[in-house]
Amino acid sequence: MILTELLRSGEARLRDAGVEDAWLEAEVLLRHALGLSREVLLARLREPLPPRAQETFEALLRRRLAREPTPYIVGHWEFYGLDLACTPAALIPRPETELLVEYALEWVKGQGSRVRALRIVDVGTGNGAIAVALAVHLPDVRIVGIDVSRPALALARRNAEAHGVADRVAFVQGALLMPLRGRCELIVANLPYVPTQTYRGLVPEIREHEPEQALHAGRRGTALIEELLAQAPRHLRPGGLLLAEHAWNQGKRLREAAHASFPDADIETKRDLARIERMLVVETSAE
Ligand SMILES: C[S@@+](CC[C@H](N)C(=O)[O-])C[C@H]1O[C@@H](n2cnc3c(N)ncnc32)[C@H](O)[C@@H]1O
């Protein structure tokens, strides 16, 4: 048997089990089994199987067929062009969250000389995806990543160290903005926003493997973001920005909550690439 045949058989089994992107997932698992980069695997597809390749790939495939997410099986995943460690201690970062990173980067870069003194807070930092991506792209800013989960924070620290930004990102344990001392210019948050009913119907990859604490947020799903909006006026400086990712049907409610906390702010909802309402944007007026 040659490698391409092994890859094709893996793809077929994943596809039959209802896995989307079966080819990509089979390829990621095979690369992990062989310890090869994408380029090297593609160049060797017509070569015979190395010793034990079939058994190692089979073991990974079985885990995937049992609905374990691929990023947890291989232990890492890409977010905003960065390779980040992923374990069941924290949510697997989603591509839609890149919208928040992009918006934050653009806003910070538009701050001119103020950039050097900027302080950013990432609430519900998880594996540190947003905090690390911002720190890598903004070499002058300081960032605080907050999370209730100690195991998630340990993973976030590992990611900050791996990307050389641990000296500018502090990770602290606590609920929402409670551990924050002083004020900041930018609050970014991808907090849990899945309502109870939706949570119960999620696919097993999510419901049985990712931490419930990272996803589920009460009956409506907006409780934590609303609480963040209630706390934020004490911490966000004038001329500051708050960004919060949310679900497709939460925009209106969150705009109303934002207006109650920040009556003079510019408040809007940004849509993602699929044109779905995805992110609350609150820009407070300068003093
Ligand atoms: C949706 S995950 C997002 C993780 C990461 N920021 C990302 O975008 O991939 C939400 C995170 O919020 C954390 N969390 C849940 N409740 C929290 C609270 N009350 N205060 C702070 N963090 C909280 C969870 O532990 C989880 O790591």
The ligand as an SDF file (V2000), in Angstrom:
LIG
                    3D

 27 29  0  0  0  0  0  0  0  0999 V2000
  -15.9900   30.7650   24.0890 C   0  0  0  0  0  0  0  0  0  0  0  0
  -14.5660   30.4380   25.1070 S   0  0  0  0  0  0  0  0  0  0  0  0
  -13.4170   31.5230   24.2880 C   0  0  0  0  0  0  0  0  0  0  0  0
  -11.9870   31.1780   24.4280 C   0  0  0  0  0  0  0  0  0  0  0  0
  -11.0540   32.0530   23.5910 C   0  0  0  0  0  0  0  0  0  0  0  0
  -11.1700   33.4550   23.9710 N   0  0  0  0  0  0  0  0  0  0  0  0
  -11.3590   31.9040   22.1170 C   0  0  0  0  0  0  0  0  0  0  0  0
  -11.8670   32.8530   21.5240 O   0  0  0  0  0  0  0  0  0  0  0  0
  -11.0870   30.8390   21.5580 O   0  0  0  0  0  0  0  0  0  0  0  0
  -15.0590   31.3040   26.5790 C   0  0  0  0  0  0  0  0  0  0  0  0
  -14.0600   31.3110   27.7330 C   0  0  0  0  0  0  0  0  0  0  0  0
  -14.6500   32.0880   28.7820 O   0  0  0  0  0  0  0  0  0  0  0  0
  -14.3550   31.4960   30.0280 C   0  0  0  0  0  0  0  0  0  0  0  0
  -15.3680   31.9360   31.0010 N   0  0  0  0  0  0  0  0  0  0  0  0
  -16.5910   31.4110   31.2720 C   0  0  0  0  0  0  0  0  0  0  0  0
  -17.2230   32.1310   32.2080 N   0  0  0  0  0  0  0  0  0  0  0  0
  -16.3790   33.1490   32.5430 C   0  0  0  0  0  0  0  0  0  0  0  0
  -16.4590   34.2370   33.4630 C   0  0  0  0  0  0  0  0  0  0  0  0
  -17.5420   34.4350   34.2270 N   0  0  0  0  0  0  0  0  0  0  0  0
  -15.4000   35.0630   33.5590 N   0  0  0  0  0  0  0  0  0  0  0  0
  -14.2930   34.8850   32.7980 C   0  0  0  0  0  0  0  0  0  0  0  0
  -14.1590   33.8750   31.9100 N   0  0  0  0  0  0  0  0  0  0  0  0
  -15.1930   33.0280   31.7750 C   0  0  0  0  0  0  0  0  0  0  0  0
  -14.3580   30.0130   29.7480 C   0  0  0  0  0  0  0  0  0  0  0  0
  -13.6220   29.3180   30.7190 O   0  0  0  0  0  0  0  0  0  0  0  0
  -13.7450   29.9640   28.3450 C   0  0  0  0  0  0  0  0  0  0  0  0
  -12.3580   29.7870   28.4120 O   0  0  0  0  0  0  0  0  0  0  0  0
  1  2  1  0
  2  3  1  0
  2 10  1  0
  3  4  1  0
  4  5  1  0
  5  6  1  0
  5  7  1  0
  7  8  2  0
  7  9  1  0
 10 11  1  0
 11 12  1  0
 11 26  1  0
 12 13  1  0
 13 14  1  0
 13 24  1  0
 14 15  1  0
 14 23  1  0
 15 16  2  0
 16 17  1  0
 17 18  1  0
 17 23  2  0
 18 19  1  0
 18 20  2  0
 20 21  1  0
 21 22  2  0
 22 23  1  0
 24 25  1  0
 24 26  1  0
 26 27  1  0
M  CHG  2   2   1   9  -1
M  END
$$$$
